[in-house]
Amino acid sequence: MHIPDGFLDAKTWGSLWVVSAAGVGLAARRADRSLDDRAVPLLGVTAAFIFAAQMLNFPVAAGTSGHFMGGVLAAALLGPASGALAMTSVLAVQCLVFQDGGITALGANVFNMAIAGSAGGWLAYQALLAIAGRRKGARAFAGFLAGWLSIVIASLLCAVELAASGTVPLKPALAAMGGVHALIGLVEGAVTAGVLGFVAKVRPDLLELRKI
């Protein structure tokens, strides 16, 4: 889902650079005001875990592959603002050091995976938690569905951006990206649910930190 250089036209990647810069700036201010001191080490650990997990690709279908994104997991552990910052740092390192995603397209990748994937995924996660209530496995249930949804939404945004740039037609792009990432989302949801379930058992206090 990391968009390389040359796939977006100037108006699209330029606009998304502006939007993402504003979003990351807002996230940084909110995190600076609200991040609990106990969550600071967790931010680094979470970013490192997501970075390592994103480097592992798995086959999906018809020669395609996918990887874990981690937006909902970051938001669930850190809050939407700090989660978006953790995701942005991962995407920036992957782009600048490993050439995974283009520099011109970095704003689009941050918007799709860090802002929509993390901050947007947080809204879905909280809504699903409210529905599930305090039932056993509620966090795993919410994490699975929100994780799946975050992958699908990010992929559809990517398709719209490619279509807006004239790279591919919109309808085939939506069908292809949405279909493949609906499968990838199953892995995303499973990993998110598994990690949140594990943390809920061994360190439930980490899930109760103040997160904004």
N, C-alpha and C positions, 0 to 999 in steps of 0.2 A: 504493500500500500504506500510505500515511500515513493513519492513522485520524483523522477529524475529531472535534471535540467533539460530544457528544450521541449517539454511536453505541455507547458502552459505558456500562453501569450503574455506580453508585458502587462496589459491591463489587469489580467487575472492574478498573476503572481504579485504584482505591485500592490494591488488592493488588499490581498491577503496578508502581505507583509505588514501593512499599516494596521489592519484589524488585529492581527496576532500580536504585534508589538504593544498595542493598546491593552489587549487582554492580558498579556504576561505582565505588563506594568501594573495593572490593577491587581492582579493576583499577588504580585510581590508586595504591594502596599498592604493588602489585607493579611497576608501571611506574617508580615513584620509586626502588625498590631496584635494578632490573635494566636500565633503559633505557640503552643505550650512548650516550655523548656524540655520536658521529657520527650517531646516528639521530634526534637532536632536530630538526635542520632538516628531515629527511625526514618527520617527523610532520606538520609544518606544510604541507609541499608535498603530501603525500598527502591531508590533510584538504581542502586547497584544490581539488585535482583532483577528489575525490569530490563535493565541494559543487557544482562546475561541471557535472560529468557528470550528477548527479542532477536538475539543472534542465532537462535536455534530454529531452523525451518523444518516443516514437516509436509509430506505430500498430501494433496487434497484430491484433485481429480483432473483428468485430461492433461497431465503434465504440469499442472499448477502446484504451487506450494504456498503455505501460510506460516505465520508466526504469531506468538502471543503479543498483545499490545500493552495491556496493563493499566489502562486509564481508570477503570472502575476500581481496581485494586488499590491504586495510588490514592484515589479520592476517599475510599472507604477507610484507609489507614491514616491518612494525613489531613483529610478535608479537601474540598474542591480547589482552593487557592494553592495550597502547598502541593497537592497532587498535580496540578497543572504545571507548577514550577519543576517538579521532579521529572515529569514527562518531557518538558521542554529541554531540560539539561541532557536527558538521554538522546533526544532527537538531534540536538546540536552536536554532541560528540560523535554520533553515528554519521552525521553529514560531513563534518569537518575532518574527522580522522579516518573514517572507514568508507567515505564516499557512498554511503547508503542514503540515497535521496540527494537531490541537487541543492545547491546554495540558493539559486533563485527561487526554487520551490520550497525552501525551508518554511517560509511563512504559511504556505498551504498545508504542509505536513504538520506544523504545530497547531494550526487551526483545527484540522481534522482529528488529530490524535490526542493533543494535549488539552485543547479548549473544549471541543465537542466531546471528545472521548473521555476526558477526566471530569471536567466541570459539568458537562451535560450528563454524563453517566452517573454522576453523584445525585442528580435530581431523580433519575429513574430508580436508583438504588434506594433513596429515601422514601419514594412513593411505594415501592414494593415492600420495604420494611414496615411501613405503616399498614399495609394490607395484611401482611403476615403476622403482625403483632409480636407477642413474646413467645410464640410457639417454638418448640425445639426445631433447630435447623433453619430458623427464619433468616439468619444472615447468609447462610449458604444458598438458600432459595433466592433471596434478593440479589446476591452476588452473581449467581449463575445467569439469571434472566437479564440483569443490567449489563453484565459483561457481554453476553450475546448481542444485546441491542446496541451497545456502544460500537462493536465491530461493524455491524451492518450499517449503522448511521454514518460512520466514518467512511466506509467504502462508497456509499451513495453520494456523499459530499465530494469524494474524489472523482466519481463519475461525472457529476455535474460540472466540476471545475474543468475536467478534460473536454467535455462537450462545449462549454462556454469558450474554450480556447480554440475550438475547431479541430481538435485532435481526433475525436471520434464522434459519431452520432450519439445523441442522448439516449434514445430507447435501448439500443443494443448495449451501450455502456452500463446503463442501470441494470439491465437483466444479467449481464455477465458478472459485473462486480458484486451485485446483490446476491446472486445465486452462489457464487464461490464463497463469499464471505459469510453467508448464512451457515455454511459448513464449518468454516474456520471459527465462527462464533461459538460453536459447540465446545471446542477446545478452550477458547477464551473463558467461557462461562464455567467450565469444569475446573480450570486452574484457579480462577478467582474464587469460586465456591470452596475449593479445597483449602486454599491458603487462609481464607477468612474463617473457615471452620476450625482449622488448626489453631489459629491465633485466639479464637474465642475459647478454646479449651485450655491453652497453656498460659496466655497472657490477656485475659479479657479486659484488663484495665487499659490496654492500648486502644481498644475500640471505644472507650468511654472518654477519651481526651477531648477537650474543647476543639472543635473543628469547624472553621468557617471558610 
